[in-house]
Amino acid sequence: MSSCSRIPGFYRLPPHERLARVKDFARLEAEDIAALEGEGLDLTGADLMIENVIGRFPMPLGVGINFLIDGRDRIVPMVVEEPSVVAAASNMARLVRQAGGFHTEVDRSVMIGQVQVIDVDDPAATAAALRAAIPRLKEATRGLHPLVESLGGGLVDMEVRELRYDEPGQPHEDMVVLHFEFDCVDAMGANMVNTVAEHLAPIVEQITGARVGLRILSNLASRRLARARCAVPAALLDMDDCPGIEVARGIAAAYRFAWADPWRAATHNKGIMNGVDPVVIATGNDWRAVEAGAHAWAARDGKYRSLSRWTVDEEGVLHGELVLPMQVGVVGGTLRNHPTVRAAHRILGNPTAAELSGIIAAVGLAQNMGALRALATEGIQRGHMRLHARSVAVEAGAAPHEVQAVVEVMCAHGDYSLPRARAALDELRAAE
């Protein structure tokens, strides 16, 4: 059995041999192998998950290799349709592991719930009444989730906020909001938080004499942040036609552009989510919630900015850091019902929610580093199109055994167009 995620030449192996390597690394069972080979979620299982089911929609499941995170080797399952994502993350992980790997810090699994009080005549008096009743409100939540409380979770704190809707041209509206923080331990926690909010609503109405509007969780999980960091000496960034210090400075300059300009930041952060979302999906978590929280966090100072930060110190070391909310769980929901999701967790070593959050942040930082390095050197399109060439070859009509030969011709000419692929395919078949 191999315990190292560094697997040279992994991409050159056929899929069944890659799976054998992952099986060896993660000690997968026969049921995991079957799920990964396409025998996972059946139509009956799918029908239990959502409404109006008529079929299933398979997506490629790859693995990010070479990851060293907090001193532990990880092979990371990633579900994504876009070429270059898995390759870029794995390539940057290989580079960063030479500098000690990624290091993470993760907050407690604290989610925020909101109970909105509307039709408020005197916002200050309403807010004061709620603040005075916080001990009563806290006591009212006790015992709602006994298992979570037995594991050290449950209600953490409460606060009261006064808000005003004052959109130009519209009549203003005052409201008061009860915010509460709830530690979900290893769960994502949406259902837990919503249960607490619903339970508190009639008590809040009784205390305030006003009407409760919305009572629901917030997907801006600002108390549940995941942080990933790396430090890479410039020498490790050397390229054939570009010294490492220039690569490092180019990455840092690209970050500064994203910090300063929201149009650039949107694409910069999309690249980060190229790494984040595939792991969130593979592990059966809510990628829409993670996306919403990440983008809200990026705009927390009133301007949309980069989620990551890259700097170069006086010794030429490139420092990267990614901070974003990470609302993921490792128990319940999809994990119970989806065999491939269970296999993905086993590949990761069945991490806790905190460990999974750190892994996801590390992959996001690796993906961001790969994109910025490409932009700072050869440009993003050249490398992306080399990996996209296989799809173009298939579109041109190449059979599986012909694809690689067509790709090699496209790469040799630097032309990844459909006409070039068709011409290459015609030449290949004429020579047979």
C-alpha positions as CSV (number, residue, x, y, z in Angstrom):
1,M,0.0,0.0,0.0
2,S,1.3,3.5,-0.9
3,S,0.7,6.4,1.6
4,C,2.1,9.1,-0.7
5,S,0.0,11.2,-3.0
6,R,3.0,12.0,-5.2
7,I,2.4,9.6,-8.2
8,P,4.7,10.5,-11.1
9,G,3.2,9.8,-14.5
10,F,-0.3,9.4,-13.1
11,Y,-1.9,11.2,-16.0
12,R,-0.3,8.9,-18.5
13,L,-2.0,5.8,-16.9
14,P,-5.3,4.5,-18.3
15,P,-8.3,5.1,-16.0
16,H,-8.4,1.5,-14.6
17,E,-4.8,1.7,-13.5
18,R,-5.3,5.2,-11.9
19,L,-8.2,3.7,-10.0
20,A,-6.0,0.8,-8.9
21,R,-3.4,3.3,-7.5
22,V,-6.2,5.2,-5.7
23,K,-7.6,2.0,-4.3
24,D,-4.1,1.1,-2.9
25,F,-3.7,4.6,-1.4
26,A,-7.2,4.8,0.2
27,R,-7.8,1.1,0.9
28,L,-11.0,1.3,-1.0
29,E,-13.6,-1.5,-0.7
30,A,-15.3,-3.4,-3.6
31,E,-18.4,-1.2,-3.2
32,D,-16.3,1.9,-3.6
33,I,-14.7,0.6,-6.7
34,A,-18.1,-0.3,-8.2
35,A,-19.4,3.2,-7.4
36,L,-16.4,4.9,-9.0
37,E,-16.8,2.7,-12.1
38,G,-20.3,4.0,-12.6
39,E,-22.4,1.6,-10.6
40,G,-23.1,4.2,-7.9
41,L,-26.4,6.1,-7.7
42,D,-29.2,4.2,-9.3
43,L,-32.5,5.6,-10.4
44,T,-34.3,4.5,-7.2
45,G,-31.7,6.2,-5.1
46,A,-31.9,9.3,-7.3
47,D,-35.6,9.4,-6.9
48,L,-35.2,9.6,-3.1
49,M,-32.9,12.6,-3.3
50,I,-34.9,15.1,-5.4
51,E,-38.3,15.5,-7.1
52,N,-39.6,14.5,-10.6
53,V,-36.6,12.3,-11.3
54,I,-36.3,10.9,-14.8
55,G,-32.6,9.9,-15.0
56,R,-29.1,10.6,-13.8
57,F,-26.5,13.0,-15.2
58,P,-22.9,11.6,-14.9
59,M,-19.9,13.9,-14.6
60,P,-16.2,13.1,-14.8
61,L,-14.7,12.3,-11.4
62,G,-10.9,12.9,-11.4
63,V,-8.4,13.1,-8.5
64,G,-6.0,15.8,-7.6
65,I,-2.7,14.2,-6.7
66,N,0.5,15.3,-5.0
67,F,-1.3,17.2,-2.2
68,L,0.5,17.6,1.1
69,I,-1.8,19.3,3.5
70,D,-0.9,19.9,7.1
71,G,1.8,17.3,6.8
72,R,-0.5,14.6,5.5
73,D,-0.7,13.2,2.0
74,R,-4.1,13.6,0.3
75,I,-5.6,12.4,-2.9
76,V,-8.5,14.7,-3.6
77,P,-11.6,13.6,-5.6
78,M,-12.8,16.4,-8.0
79,V,-16.0,16.4,-10.0
80,V,-15.7,18.8,-12.9
81,E,-16.3,19.0,-16.7
82,E,-13.7,21.7,-17.5
83,P,-10.3,20.5,-18.8
84,S,-7.1,21.8,-17.1
85,V,-8.6,22.1,-13.6
86,V,-7.5,18.8,-12.2
87,A,-4.2,19.0,-14.0
88,A,-3.4,22.6,-12.8
89,A,-4.3,21.8,-9.2
90,S,-2.2,18.6,-9.2
91,N,0.8,20.4,-10.9
92,M,0.8,23.2,-8.3
93,A,0.4,20.7,-5.5
94,R,3.5,18.9,-6.7
95,L,5.4,22.2,-6.7
96,V,4.1,23.4,-3.3
97,R,4.9,20.0,-1.6
98,Q,8.6,20.7,-2.3
99,A,8.2,23.7,-0.1
100,G,6.5,21.9,2.8
101,G,3.0,21.7,1.4
102,F,-0.1,23.6,2.3
103,H,-1.0,24.7,5.8
104,T,-4.6,25.3,6.9
105,E,-6.6,26.8,9.8
106,V,-10.3,26.3,10.1
107,D,-12.8,27.9,12.5
108,R,-15.5,26.0,14.4
109,S,-18.4,24.9,12.3
110,V,-20.5,27.9,13.3
111,M,-23.4,28.8,11.1
112,I,-25.6,32.0,11.4
113,G,-29.4,32.0,11.6
114,Q,-31.6,35.0,11.3
115,V,-35.1,35.8,12.7
116,Q,-36.4,39.0,11.0
117,V,-38.8,41.3,12.9
118,I,-41.0,43.5,10.6
119,D,-43.7,46.1,11.0
120,V,-41.6,47.8,13.6
121,D,-42.8,51.1,15.0
122,D,-39.9,51.8,17.3
123,P,-36.8,49.9,16.2
124,A,-34.7,50.9,19.2
125,A,-37.3,49.8,21.7
126,T,-37.8,46.5,19.8
127,A,-34.1,45.8,19.7
128,A,-33.8,46.6,23.4
129,A,-36.5,44.2,24.3
130,L,-34.9,41.4,22.3
131,R,-31.4,42.1,23.8
132,A,-32.9,42.0,27.3
133,A,-34.6,38.6,26.5
134,I,-31.4,36.9,25.1
135,P,-31.0,34.7,28.2
136,R,-34.6,33.5,27.7
137,L,-34.1,32.9,24.0
138,K,-30.9,31.0,24.6
139,E,-32.6,28.8,27.1
140,A,-35.4,28.1,24.6
141,T,-32.9,26.5,22.2
142,R,-31.5,24.1,24.7
143,G,-32.3,20.5,23.8
144,L,-33.5,21.1,20.3
145,H,-30.5,19.1,18.9
146,P,-29.3,16.8,21.7
147,L,-26.9,14.8,19.7
148,V,-25.1,17.9,18.5
149,E,-25.0,19.3,22.0
150,S,-23.6,16.1,23.3
151,L,-20.7,16.5,20.8
152,G,-19.9,20.0,22.0
153,G,-22.0,21.9,19.5
154,G,-25.2,23.8,19.7
155,L,-26.0,27.5,20.3
156,V,-22.9,29.7,20.6
157,D,-24.2,33.3,20.9
158,M,-26.9,35.8,19.9
159,E,-27.0,39.4,18.9
160,V,-29.6,41.9,17.8
161,R,-29.2,44.3,14.8
162,E,-31.3,47.2,13.6
163,L,-31.6,47.5,9.8
164,R,-33.2,50.0,7.4
165,Y,-34.3,49.3,3.8
166,D,-33.7,52.7,2.1
167,E,-33.4,52.0,-1.6
168,P,-33.5,55.3,-3.5
169,G,-37.0,56.1,-4.8
170,Q,-38.7,53.6,-2.5
171,P,-40.3,54.2,1.0
172,H,-38.0,53.2,3.7
173,E,-38.6,50.3,6.1
174,D,-37.2,49.6,9.5
175,M,-36.6,46.1,10.7
176,V,-34.8,44.3,13.6
177,V,-33.0,41.0,13.2
178,L,-32.0,38.5,15.8
179,H,-28.8,36.8,14.7
180,F,-27.8,33.6,16.4
181,E,-24.7,31.4,15.9
182,F,-24.9,27.6,16.0
183,D,-22.1,25.1,16.0
184,C,-23.0,22.3,13.7
185,V,-19.9,20.2,14.5
186,D,-19.5,17.8,11.5
187,A,-22.7,18.7,9.6
188,M,-23.3,21.4,7.1
189,G,-26.1,22.5,9.4
190,A,-28.8,24.2,7.3
191,N,-31.6,22.1,8.6
192,M,-30.4,22.4,12.2
193,V,-30.2,26.2,12.0
194,N,-33.6,26.5,10.3
195,T,-35.1,24.4,13.0
196,V,-33.8,26.7,15.6
197,A,-35.0,29.8,13.7
198,E,-38.5,28.4,13.4
199,H,-38.6,27.5,17.1
200,L,-37.6,31.0,18.1
201,A,-40.0,32.9,15.8
202,P,-43.1,32.7,18.0
203,I,-41.1,33.6,21.1
204,V,-39.7,36.6,19.4
205,E,-43.1,37.7,18.4
206,Q,-44.3,37.4,22.0
207,I,-41.4,39.4,23.3
208,T,-41.6,42.2,20.7
209,G,-45.3,42.4,20.0
210,A,-44.3,42.7,16.3
211,R,-44.5,40.2,13.4
212,V,-41.7,37.9,12.4
213,G,-40.9,37.8,8.7
214,L,-38.1,35.5,7.5
215,R,-36.5,32.9,9.8
216,I,-33.7,31.1,8.0
217,L,-30.0,30.5,8.0
218,S,-27.5,32.8,6.3
219,N,-25.1,31.4,3.6
220,L,-22.6,34.1,4.5
221,A,-20.8,31.8,7.0
222,S,-18.5,34.5,8.3
223,R,-17.9,32.6,11.6
224,R,-16.9,29.4,9.7
225,L,-13.8,30.5,7.7
226,A,-11.2,28.2,6.2
227,R,-7.7,29.4,5.5
228,A,-5.0,27.8,3.4
229,R,-1.4,29.1,3.1
230,C,1.7,28.2,1.2
231,A,5.2,29.7,0.9
232,V,7.2,28.9,-2.2
233,P,10.8,29.9,-2.8
234,A,11.3,31.5,-6.2
235,A,13.8,28.8,-7.3
236,L,11.0,26.3,-7.4
237,L,9.1,28.5,-9.8
238,D,11.8,28.6,-12.5
239,M,10.6,27.9,-16.0
240,D,12.6,27.3,-19.2
241,D,12.0,30.9,-20.4
242,C,11.3,32.7,-17.2
243,P,13.3,32.9,-13.9
244,G,11.3,32.0,-10.8
245,I,11.5,35.4,-9.2
246,E,9.8,36.9,-12.3
247,V,7.1,34.2,-12.1
248,A,6.6,35.0,-8.4
249,R,6.4,38.8,-9.1
250,G,4.0,38.2,-11.9
251,I,1.7,36.1,-9.7
252,A,1.7,38.9,-7.0
253,A,1.0,41.5,-9.7
254,A,-1.9,39.6,-11.0
255,Y,-3.3,39.4,-7.4
256,R,-3.0,43.2,-7.0
257,F,-5.0,43.7,-10.2
258,A,-7.8,41.5,-8.8
259,W,-7.8,43.3,-5.4
260,A,-8.1,46.7,-7.2
261,D,-10.7,45.8,-9.9
262,P,-13.9,43.9,-9.4
263,W,-14.1,42.9,-13.1
264,R,-10.8,41.2,-12.8
265,A,-11.6,39.9,-9.3
266,A,-14.7,38.1,-10.7
267,T,-12.5,36.0,-13.0
268,H,-9.8,35.6,-10.4
269,N,-12.3,34.2,-7.9
270,K,-13.9,32.0,-10.5
271,G,-10.5,30.4,-10.9
272,I,-10.4,29.7,-7.2
273,M,-13.9,28.2,-7.3
274,N,-12.7,26.0,-10.2
275,G,-10.7,24.2,-7.5
276,V,-13.2,24.5,-4.6
277,D,-16.5,23.5,-6.3
278,P,-15.3,20.1,-7.7
279,V,-14.3,18.9,-4.2
280,V,-17.5,20.3,-2.7
281,I,-19.5,18.4,-5.3
282,A,-17.5,15.2,-5.0
283,T,-18.1,15.1,-1.3
284,G,-21.9,15.6,-1.6
285,N,-22.0,19.2,-0.3
286,D,-23.9,22.2,-1.4
287,W,-21.7,24.0,-3.8
288,R,-24.2,26.8,-4.4
289,A,-24.1,27.7,-0.7
290,V,-20.3,27.7,-0.7
291,E,-20.3,29.9,-3.9
292,A,-22.8,32.3,-2.4
293,G,-20.8,32.6,0.8
294,A,-17.5,33.0,-0.9
295,H,-18.7,35.8,-3.2
296,A,-20.4,37.6,-0.4
297,W,-17.2,37.4,1.7
298,A,-15.2,38.8,-1.3
299,A,-17.4,42.0,-1.1
300,R,-17.4,42.3,2.7
301,D,-15.8,45.8,2.7
302,G,-18.3,47.1,0.1
303,K,-16.2,46.4,-3.0
304,Y,-15.8,43.0,-4.6
305,R,-12.2,41.8,-4.3
306,S,-9.9,38.8,-4.6
307,L,-10.4,36.0,-2.1
308,S,-6.7,35.1,-2.2
309,R,-3.6,37.2,-1.5
310,W,-0.2,36.7,-3.0
311,T,3.0,38.6,-2.0
312,V,6.8,38.2,-2.5
313,D,9.1,38.9,0.4
314,E,12.6,40.3,0.4
315,E,14.1,36.8,0.1
316,G,12.1,36.1,-3.0
317,V,9.6,33.7,-1.4
318,L,6.1,33.7,-2.8
319,H,3.5,33.7,-0.1
320,G,-0.1,32.7,-0.9
321,E,-3.2,32.8,1.3
322,L,-6.8,32.0,0.7
323,V,-9.6,32.8,3.2
324,L,-13.2,32.0,2.5
325,P,-16.4,30.8,4.3
326,M,-16.7,27.0,4.1
327,Q,-20.0,25.5,5.0
328,V,-19.5,21.7,4.4
329,G,-20.3,18.6,6.3
330,V,-19.3,15.0,6.5
331,V,-22.4,13.4,8.0
332,G,-26.0,13.0,6.9
333,G,-27.8,14.0,3.7
334,T,-26.2,12.9,0.4
335,L,-23.4,11.0,2.2
336,R,-26.0,8.5,3.4
337,N,-27.6,8.0,0.0
338,H,-24.9,8.4,-2.7
339,P,-22.4,5.5,-3.0
340,T,-19.9,7.6,-5.0
341,V,-20.0,10.3,-2.4
342,R,-19.1,7.8,0.2
343,A,-16.3,6.5,-1.9
344,A,-15.0,10.1,-2.3
345,H,-14.9,10.5,1.5
346,R,-12.9,7.3,1.8
347,I,-10.4,8.5,-0.8
348,L,-9.9,11.6,1.4
349,G,-9.5,9.4,4.5
350,N,-13.0,10.1,6.0
351,P,-12.0,13.6,7.2
352,T,-13.9,15.7,9.8
353,A,-15.8,18.7,8.6
354,A,-12.9,20.9,9.7
355,E,-10.3,18.8,7.8
356,L,-12.5,18.8,4.7
357,S,-12.8,22.6,4.8
358,G,-9.0,22.9,5.0
359,I,-8.5,20.5,2.1
360,I,-11.0,22.4,-0.1
361,A,-9.3,25.7,0.7
362,A,-5.9,24.2,-0.2
363,V,-7.2,23.0,-3.5
364,G,-8.7,26.4,-4.2
365,L,-5.4,28.0,-3.5
366,A,-3.5,25.5,-5.7
367,Q,-5.9,26.2,-8.6
368,N,-5.5,29.9,-8.2
369,M,-1.8,29.6,-8.2
370,G,-1.8,27.6,-11.4
371,A,-4.1,30.1,-13.2
372,L,-2.0,33.1,-12.1
373,R,1.2,31.4,-13.1
374,A,-0.1,30.7,-16.5
375,L,-1.4,34.3,-16.9
376,A,1.9,35.7,-15.7
377,T,3.9,33.6,-18.2
378,E,2.6,31.8,-21.3
379,G,-1.0,33.0,-21.0
380,I,-4.0,30.9,-19.9
381,Q,-5.3,29.8,-23.3
382,R,-2.2,27.9,-24.5
383,G,-2.1,25.5,-21.6
384,H,-5.9,25.2,-21.4
385,M,-6.2,24.4,-25.1
386,R,-3.6,21.7,-25.0
387,L,-5.8,19.9,-22.5
388,H,-9.0,20.8,-24.3
389,A,-7.6,19.2,-27.5
390,R,-9.0,15.8,-26.6
391,S,-12.5,17.2,-26.6
392,V,-11.9,18.8,-30.0
393,A,-10.6,15.5,-31.3
394,V,-13.7,13.7,-30.2
395,E,-15.9,16.4,-31.7
396,A,-14.0,15.8,-35.0
397,G,-15.1,12.2,-34.9
398,A,-12.0,10.5,-33.6
399,A,-12.5,7.1,-32.0
400,P,-10.9,6.5,-28.5
401,H,-7.8,4.8,-30.0
402,E,-7.3,7.7,-32.5
403,V,-7.7,10.6,-30.0
404,Q,-4.1,10.9,-28.8
405,A,-2.6,10.9,-32.3
406,V,-5.0,13.7,-33.4
407,V,-4.1,15.6,-30.2
408,E,-0.4,15.3,-30.9
409,V,-0.9,16.8,-34.4
410,M,-2.9,19.8,-33.0
411,C,-0.2,20.4,-30.3
412,A,2.6,20.2,-32.9
413,H,0.9,22.9,-35.0
414,G,-0.3,25.0,-32.1
415,D,-3.7,24.9,-33.7
416,Y,-6.6,23.5,-31.6
417,S,-9.4,24.3,-34.1
418,L,-12.0,21.8,-35.2
419,P,-10.8,22.0,-38.9
420,R,-7.2,21.1,-37.8
421,A,-8.5,18.2,-35.8
422,R,-10.6,16.9,-38.8
423,A,-7.6,17.3,-41.1
424,A,-5.4,15.4,-38.7
425,L,-7.9,12.6,-38.4
426,D,-8.2,12.3,-42.2
427,E,-4.4,12.1,-42.5
428,L,-4.3,9.5,-39.8
429,R,-6.9,7.3,-41.4
430,A,-5.4,7.7,-44.9
431,A,-2.1,6.4,-43.6
432,E,-3.6,3.3,-42.1
